[in-house]
Amino acid sequence: MKQTEEKRDVFVAIADPTRRKLIRLLADTDEVALHELTPHFQMGRTAVSKHLMILKEADLVKNRKAGRETKYRLNPEPLQEVKDWLAFYDQFWKERAAILKSILEE
């Protein structure tokens, strides 16, 4: 990603089920190489790599070169934005459920 480009939106990055699965797999490990991730998907290494790049552009994934391999790890910090957004709606629905309960009890 060029420095002049904006960071990819975290919500866009997690919108795809493949990328959500990648996040889950990365959450279970400290660091993992592309060839270890690929067998978990019905697609080739190039396609998995493209999904990892989208996650990297959203800063959800960090990578480092280890010899001829690139190792990937999860950076969970951008997920805080998602958590905060969901927390608002969690409270919203709790309040609505409480209102509905009081109406039904009347």
N, C-alpha and C positions, 0 to 999 in steps of 0.2 A: 504494500500500500504506500503510495506517495505521501509525503508529509503535507502536501497541500490539500489532500483529500480529507473529507470528514470521516470520523469514526463511524462504522456501521452501527445502526440502531440495534440494541440488544433484543428488542421485541421482534424485529425482523429476523435476527439470527436464530432465535429459538422457535420461530414459527414452523420450521420444517421438522417433521418427526425424526428424520435421519440425524439432524443436528442435535435434537434433544437426546437421542440415544447415544450419540458421541459424548455429550456432556455427562450422561450417566456413567458410561464406561470410564471416562477420564476421572470421574469422582471416586471411582473404586481403586484407583492406582496413583502412585506418586508420579510416574512418568512412563510413557509407552510409545513404542515406535509404530509407524504407519502399518508395517506388515503384520503387527499384532492386532491392530484394530480391524483391518480389512475383512478377516474371516467372519466377523459379526454381521456383515451386510451382504446383500445379494447384488453387489456392484463391484467394480474393479477399484484398484488402488487410486487411479486418477480421479474417479468420482468421489471417493472418500477424502482424498486430498483437497479437492475443491470445497467440500463441506467444512473441512478443518480450516481452510483459508478464510471462509466467511466468519467462522467463530473467532478466528484470530483478529480479523478486522474489527470485530465487536469487543475485542480485548478479553474474550472469554477463554481463550486458549493462548498459552505461551509455548514457544518451541526453542530448542537449542540443537545445534549440530553435535553429534557424537560420532566422530569418524565419518563413515559414509551414510549414516542414518540421521534422521531428524527425530528427536524425541519430543513428545507433546505432553503437556500437563494442563490441568484445569486452573483457570484463574477465576474463582467464584465471586470476586468483588463486584463486577457489573450486575450480577444477579440480585444484588441488594435493591436496585431500581425496580426490578420485577416484584420482589417481595414487598416493597413499600407500596407499590401500585395495588397489589392484591390485598394488602392490609386495609386500605381504604374501603374496598368493596366488601371485604369480610365484615367490617364494622357496619357498613351500610345495610347489608342483608341481615345482620343480627338485630339491628334496630327495627327493620321492617318486620322481622319475624316476631319481635316482642310486641309491636303494635298490633299485628294480626292476632296474636294470642290474646291480648287484652280485649280486642273486639269480639273474638269468639267466646270469651268467658262472660261477656255481658249478657 
